[in-house]
Amino acid sequence: MKVKHTNERTWIEGVEGFSPGEYASSVHGSQARILQTLGESLSYEDLICYSGFAFRLGIHETFCPSAGHPCCGFRCIDGSNRALPWNTKFYDSFPWSKEKADRSAFEAEVRAAVMASIDRGVPVHYGSEEDGLIIGYGNAGQRWWCVHP
């Protein structure tokens, strides 16, 4: 994929989002889109098998409505993370709630990491309940261009 630049923004051209019904797991769907962008052979199907998600039964009629999420209960993301052909860096969403955490330093670190990844042509996986990709940024990383199911 080609990284494009204008005065206002930088983005990775050609990264496609995905529809909500395309992947049962937006976590693994996001990982798969990054792999596709980079021309890697590991597929969505591989990721859900390595993670155990393909073999999981999600019941939530009388249980937790988040039961189908890969990070609820048995963490079906750990196996797919280990299968990825690169090292990953994870950021806690709310580190400033922890003792002595500096929110502005955290935000600057994340902003720099996202911009560096986009500049290398690698989309950034983000999410919580549903996951998506950051494919570009603007305003020195103050704004992100995201695709989300």
HELIX and SHEET records of a PDB file:
HELIX    1   1 SER A   26  THR A   37  1                                  12    
HELIX    2   2 TYR A   44  SER A   51  1                                   8    
HELIX    3   3 PHE A   53  PHE A   55  5                                   3    
HELIX    4   4 ASP A   78  ALA A   83  1                                   6    
HELIX    5   5 PRO A   95  SER A   97  5                                   3    
HELIX    6   6 ARG A  103  ASP A  119  1                                  17    
HELIX    7   7 ASN A  139  GLY A  141  5                                   3    
SHEET    1   A 4 LYS A   2  HIS A   5  0                                        
SHEET    2   A 4 ARG A   9  GLU A  13 -1                                        
SHEET    3   A 4 ASP A 131  GLY A 138 -1                                        
SHEET    4   A 4 VAL A 124  GLY A 127 -1                                        
SHEET    1   B 4 LYS A   2  HIS A   5  0                                        
SHEET    2   B 4 ARG A   9  GLU A  13 -1                                        
SHEET    3   B 4 ASP A 131  GLY A 138 -1                                        
SHEET    4   B 4 ARG A 143  VAL A 147 -1                                        
END                                                                             
